[in-house]
Amino acid sequence: MRPSVSRAVVLLIALVLLTAVPGPALAAPEGTMTWGVHITLASRWLDPAETEGIITPFMVLYALHDALVKPMPAGINTPSLAESWTASKDGLTYDFVIRKGVKFHNGEPVTAADVKFSFERYKGAGAKLLKERVREIQLVDAGRVRFVLKEPWPDFMTFYGTSATGSGWIVPKAYVEKVGDDGFKKAPIGAGPYKFVSFNPGVELVMEAWDGYWRKTPNIKRLVYRSLPEETTRAAALKKGEVDIAYLLTGPVAEDVQRTPGFKLVAPRESQGTFWLDLPDQWDPKSPWHDKRSRQAASFAIDRKALNQAETLGFSYPTGSLIPRVLEFSKFFEPDPYDPARAKKLLAEAGYPNGFDAGDFYPWPPYFSMGEALVAYLQNVGIRSRLRTMERATMTTAWREKKLKNVIVGITGAGGNAATRLEAYVSRNGVYTAGVMPDVEDLFQRQARETDGKKREALIHQIQQILHERVTHVPIYELAFIWGVGPTVEEPGINLIRSFAYSAPLEDLRLKRP
């Protein structure tokens, strides 16, 4: 054998031996991470088809399910179950190529038929608008699906591929058809990083790591979401080590956790959740809220700075805008100053020198202390109301079904952009829209068809300007959603996905190793 050949053979053998040596095995999922969540867990949050126009269901969806495209650390429209997506130049078709080898928890492959089925059964936020604008869904083959629109719609991927809706999250067609919608909520099967173990409605959801998840095997073996609506109970459970993360801590409770050695407070760097007063009775000519001056009075009655300090230690951002600044196409307005004398003057000009009875006041669960403060601010200028607290899932259902009147504290942390946010609250298709203004609706439909970005932004800004001038809502502040994090947590998952309020991606979370 010639020397040169011999050396080549030796090198080849060495390379084969080197590549054959196994590297360090990936660590199997270990441990349990438990959250004390601030709301009563609802069974409908286990099913993407019923996703409301709020961010809460996504704390569950990111665990059990997966979407073709979703917000991730890489960006707002990150390919997930789809390995890629493309839009045609004319803006009429969107093609998705399903990632090879992705499966549901029962071992069945994710196919184009599942994508079509999931979209057609979707009935949550944005469903009516999506189905009005999608002409058909074509199954090109088992691994490729095409959405064909009736006309160009620049917001299709914002509605379909972000947390503005749950329409892009995929469920197994054969399984859902076998067990039915109710059966699916009792034992959901998804394609996410965690499998369903058990659910005690309103009490606790338990999930276990799935080693077949396409992106990576999760680091933590078991996740537990425990409903602890009472803030002091959540904080006590955190300090005792019964939960590792406590969502939503405010005021003195948050300060106490902050002072406790080994514990820390964290919050998203940006907020896509805005609090406001929703006044559905303004559309009734007989209601005091029908007069813009009454709505203005409510705004001047609120000391946003003091409320922010008391509730969120000053971390939130007072605002006069319905749309938070982090969302594309948002237009910021300075908040009204705290001026109770001006509020009383406005009420007198509106014909209510002694104020008026505003009926029931519904605070957003579980921000009940905030609700009490707002009731007191309004009472101080003569707007009298009665605090009525509800559990969150019950309240969102009642609000969506137009059963709530008087005064509602609204908030949503759903993603998307200013247009998707406006769709839910002011457009004729909006799940929470109380009244439609023809000029605003015309502008909304025009911006939805406008493909020029600058012209579209101008139309969306015009809508926000009208809402601000007419005081259709009373914005309060962009919420700083404060968590308490215990000493066992290495990576809680905050700020990994821009502006997302909860822990995610859940497969990236880590506990500290003993």
ChimeraX attribute file (.defattr): number of C-alpha atoms within 10 A of each C-alpha:
attribute: neighborCount
match mode: 1-to-1
recipient: residues
	/A:1	6
	/A:2	6
	/A:3	8
	/A:4	8
	/A:5	10
	/A:6	11
	/A:7	12
	/A:8	11
	/A:9	12
	/A:10	11
	/A:11	12
	/A:12	12
	/A:13	11
	/A:14	12
	/A:15	11
	/A:16	11
	/A:17	11
	/A:18	11
	/A:19	9
	/A:20	9
	/A:21	8
	/A:22	8
	/A:23	8
	/A:24	6
	/A:25	6
	/A:26	8
	/A:27	9
	/A:28	13
	/A:29	18
	/A:30	15
	/A:31	14
	/A:32	18
	/A:33	21
	/A:34	19
	/A:35	24
	/A:36	28
	/A:37	25
	/A:38	21
	/A:39	21
	/A:40	20
	/A:41	27
	/A:42	20
	/A:43	18
	/A:44	18
	/A:45	19
	/A:46	28
	/A:47	26
	/A:48	31
	/A:49	25
	/A:50	19
	/A:51	27
	/A:52	29
	/A:53	29
	/A:54	20
	/A:55	21
	/A:56	20
	/A:57	23
	/A:58	25
	/A:59	20
	/A:60	21
	/A:61	22
	/A:62	22
	/A:63	25
	/A:64	27
	/A:65	24
	/A:66	23
	/A:67	27
	/A:68	24
	/A:69	23
	/A:70	26
	/A:71	23
	/A:72	18
	/A:73	14
	/A:74	12
	/A:75	12
	/A:76	19
	/A:77	20
	/A:78	20
	/A:79	22
	/A:80	20
	/A:81	29
	/A:82	23
	/A:83	14
	/A:84	15
	/A:85	18
	/A:86	12
	/A:87	14
	/A:88	11
	/A:89	9
	/A:90	8
	/A:91	17
	/A:92	18
	/A:93	21
	/A:94	18
	/A:95	19
	/A:96	23
	/A:97	22
	/A:98	23
	/A:99	19
	/A:100	14
	/A:101	14
	/A:102	20
	/A:103	20
	/A:104	22
	/A:105	23
	/A:106	12
	/A:107	10
	/A:108	14
	/A:109	17
	/A:110	25
	/A:111	25
	/A:112	23
	/A:113	20
	/A:114	18
	/A:115	28
	/A:116	21
	/A:117	18
	/A:118	22
	/A:119	22
	/A:120	14
	/A:121	16
	/A:122	24
	/A:123	19
	/A:124	17
	/A:125	27
	/A:126	25
	/A:127	24
	/A:128	14
	/A:129	16
	/A:130	20
	/A:131	15
	/A:132	10
	/A:133	15
	/A:134	17
	/A:135	15
	/A:136	14
	/A:137	21
	/A:138	15
	/A:139	16
	/A:140	14
	/A:141	12
	/A:142	14
	/A:143	19
	/A:144	19
	/A:145	24
	/A:146	22
	/A:147	19
	/A:148	19
	/A:149	20
	/A:150	14
	/A:151	14
	/A:152	19
	/A:153	18
	/A:154	18
	/A:155	19
	/A:156	20
	/A:157	18
	/A:158	19
	/A:159	25
	/A:160	24
	/A:161	26
	/A:162	25
	/A:163	28
	/A:164	27
	/A:165	31
	/A:166	31
	/A:167	29
	/A:168	25
	/A:169	30
	/A:170	29
	/A:171	28
	/A:172	25
	/A:173	17
	/A:174	13
	/A:175	16
	/A:176	18
	/A:177	12
	/A:178	10
	/A:179	14
	/A:180	11
	/A:181	16
	/A:182	13
	/A:183	13
	/A:184	21
	/A:185	19
	/A:186	18
	/A:187	15
	/A:188	23
	/A:189	22
	/A:190	28
	/A:191	31
	/A:192	29
	/A:193	27
	/A:194	31
	/A:195	26
	/A:196	22
	/A:197	15
	/A:198	15
	/A:199	20
	/A:200	14
	/A:201	13
	/A:202	17
	/A:203	16
	/A:204	19
	/A:205	22
	/A:206	18
	/A:207	21
	/A:208	21
	/A:209	26
	/A:210	23
	/A:211	16
	/A:212	19
	/A:213	21
	/A:214	17
	/A:215	12
	/A:216	12
	/A:217	20
	/A:218	25
	/A:219	20
	/A:220	21
	/A:221	19
	/A:222	20
	/A:223	22
	/A:224	21
	/A:225	21
	/A:226	24
	/A:227	20
	/A:228	23
	/A:229	23
	/A:230	14
	/A:231	21
	/A:232	15
	/A:233	13
	/A:234	27
	/A:235	27
	/A:236	15
	/A:237	18
	/A:238	23
	/A:239	22
	/A:240	11
	/A:241	14
	/A:242	17
	/A:243	25
	/A:244	24
	/A:245	30
	/A:246	27
	/A:247	26
	/A:248	25
	/A:249	25
	/A:250	25
	/A:251	16
	/A:252	14
	/A:253	17
	/A:254	22
	/A:255	15
	/A:256	13
	/A:257	22
	/A:258	16
	/A:259	11
	/A:260	11
	/A:261	10
	/A:262	12
	/A:263	19
	/A:264	17
	/A:265	19
	/A:266	17
	/A:267	21
	/A:268	20
	/A:269	14
	/A:270	20
	/A:271	23
	/A:272	25
	/A:273	28
	/A:274	25
	/A:275	24
	/A:276	23
	/A:277	23
	/A:278	23
	/A:279	23
	/A:280	23
	/A:281	19
	/A:282	22
	/A:283	16
	/A:284	12
	/A:285	10
	/A:286	10
	/A:287	15
	/A:288	22
	/A:289	24
	/A:290	18
	/A:291	20
	/A:292	17
	/A:293	21
	/A:294	27
	/A:295	24
	/A:296	22
	/A:297	26
	/A:298	24
	/A:299	28
	/A:300	24
	/A:301	27
	/A:302	26
	/A:303	19
	/A:304	24
	/A:305	16
	/A:306	14
	/A:307	21
	/A:308	23
	/A:309	14
	/A:310	16
	/A:311	22
	/A:312	23
	/A:313	18
	/A:314	16
	/A:315	16
	/A:316	24
	/A:317	20
	/A:318	23
	/A:319	23
	/A:320	24
	/A:321	26
	/A:322	30
	/A:323	27
	/A:324	27
	/A:325	22
	/A:326	18
	/A:327	19
	/A:328	13
	/A:329	21
	/A:330	20
	/A:331	21
	/A:332	17
	/A:333	17
	/A:334	9
	/A:335	18
	/A:336	19
	/A:337	15
	/A:338	17
	/A:339	15
	/A:340	21
	/A:341	13
	/A:342	16
	/A:343	26
	/A:344	24
	/A:345	17
	/A:346	21
	/A:347	26
	/A:348	16
	/A:349	13
	/A:350	18
	/A:351	15
	/A:352	16
	/A:353	14
	/A:354	12
	/A:355	20
	/A:356	19
	/A:357	14
	/A:358	21
	/A:359	15
	/A:360	18
	/A:361	23
	/A:362	26
	/A:363	25
	/A:364	21
	/A:365	23
	/A:366	19
	/A:367	17
	/A:368	17
	/A:369	15
	/A:370	20
	/A:371	21
	/A:372	16
	/A:373	17
	/A:374	24
	/A:375	22
	/A:376	17
	/A:377	22
	/A:378	22
	/A:379	19
	/A:380	17
	/A:381	25
	/A:382	23
	/A:383	25
	/A:384	18
	/A:385	20
	/A:386	16
	/A:387	16
	/A:388	14
	/A:389	17
	/A:390	16
	/A:391	16
	/A:392	20
	/A:393	20
	/A:394	13
	/A:395	19
	/A:396	20
	/A:397	14
	/A:398	15
	/A:399	19
	/A:400	18
	/A:401	11
	/A:402	14
	/A:403	9
	/A:404	20
	/A:405	19
	/A:406	19
	/A:407	22
	/A:408	21
	/A:409	21
	/A:410	24
	/A:411	23
	/A:412	20
	/A:413	23
	/A:414	24
	/A:415	27
	/A:416	25
	/A:417	22
	/A:418	22
	/A:419	27
	/A:420	25
	/A:421	26
	/A:422	18
	/A:423	23
	/A:424	21
	/A:425	20
	/A:426	22
	/A:427	26
	/A:428	20
	/A:429	18
	/A:430	23
	/A:431	22
	/A:432	25
	/A:433	19
	/A:434	21
	/A:435	17
	/A:436	15
	/A:437	12
	/A:438	11
	/A:439	10
	/A:440	20
	/A:441	17
	/A:442	13
	/A:443	17
	/A:444	22
	/A:445	14
	/A:446	13
	/A:447	23
	/A:448	19
	/A:449	14
	/A:450	17
	/A:451	14
	/A:452	10
	/A:453	12
	/A:454	10
	/A:455	12
	/A:456	21
	/A:457	19
	/A:458	14
	/A:459	22
	/A:460	22
	/A:461	19
	/A:462	16
	/A:463	22
	/A:464	24
	/A:465	16
	/A:466	13
	/A:467	18
	/A:468	18
	/A:469	10
	/A:470	14
	/A:471	19
	/A:472	23
	/A:473	22
	/A:474	28
	/A:475	27
	/A:476	29
	/A:477	25
	/A:478	28
	/A:479	26
	/A:480	26
	/A:481	21
	/A:482	21
	/A:483	26
	/A:484	27
	/A:485	26
	/A:486	24
	/A:487	16
	/A:488	19
	/A:489	17
	/A:490	13
	/A:491	15
	/A:492	24
	/A:493	19
	/A:494	20
	/A:495	18
	/A:496	19
	/A:497	19
	/A:498	20
	/A:499	21
	/A:500	26
	/A:501	29
	/A:502	24
	/A:503	23
	/A:504	22
	/A:505	20
	/A:506	24
	/A:507	24
	/A:508	17
	/A:509	19
	/A:510	21
	/A:511	18
	/A:512	10
	/A:513	9
	/A:514	4
